[in-house]
Amino acid sequence: MKVELFYSPGCSACVDRQAELRDAAREAIKDVEWREINILDSVDHAVELGVMTLPSIVIDGEVVFTSMPTIVQLRKELIERNRGHA
């Protein structure tokens, strides 16, 4: 499972929460591929995926969160999607 967190470097809340969300994702799904993507460095990739707001979280190519989720929300989404792959 691939998770991409798109953020802006000027968003302190985004930067502050990245580590805790990454850790929660890795606890929920052991083989998760986690990427933190600075929108300024990857605008074309963000547009291809349909990222319109920041922060956004894309899971397996689908924009799932268009604002910063809680740890509980992220874990729930990842676990449910992982069950669908089993």
PEKA-V189030 format. One record per residue. RES is the residue in one small letter. PHI is phi in degrees with one decimal (999 if undefined). NEAR is the number of other C-alpha atoms within 10 Angstrom. Layout:
res/phi/near
RES/PHI/NEAR
RES/PHI/NEAR
This chain:
res/phi/near
m/999/15
k/-112.6/12
v/-119.6/21
e/-122.6/20
l/-102.9/23
f/-92.3/24
y/-145.2/24
s/-108.2/17
p/-61.7/13
g/-82.6/9
c/-93.0/11
s/-66.0/10
a/-63.7/13
c/-63.4/19
v/-63.9/14
d/-64.9/10
r/-93.6/14
q/-55.2/16
a/-63.8/12
e/-69.3/12
l/-68.8/20
r/-60.3/21
d/-62.7/12
a/-64.3/17
a/-64.3/23
r/-69.4/16
e/-73.7/12
a/-74.4/17
i/-131.5/15
k/-65.2/9
d/-105.4/11
v/-67.9/16
e/-101.0/15
w/-108.4/17
r/-129.1/15
e/-107.2/15
i/-118.1/20
n/-72.5/16
i/-56.5/19
l/-66.6/12
d/-91.6/10
s/-140.8/11
v/-59.6/13
d/-61.0/12
h/-63.6/12
a/-61.5/21
v/-63.8/11
e/-57.1/9
l/-84.7/12
g/90.8/14
v/-70.7/22
m/-115.9/11
t/-133.1/14
l/-124.4/17
p/-74.1/22
s/-135.4/23
i/-120.2/26
v/-109.7/20
i/-119.1/19
d/47.8/13
g/84.2/14
e/-115.6/13
v/-69.5/18
v/-109.0/16
f/-123.0/19
t/-108.9/15
s/-153.1/13
m/-68.1/19
p/-77.7/16
t/-77.8/13
i/-60.6/15
v/-62.2/11
q/-61.9/11
l/-64.9/19
r/-59.0/19
k/-60.3/14
e/-62.8/15
l/-65.7/21
i/-64.4/13
e/-63.8/10
r/-67.9/15
n/-66.2/14
r/-61.9/8
g/-68.1/8
h/-88.9/7
a/-79.7/5
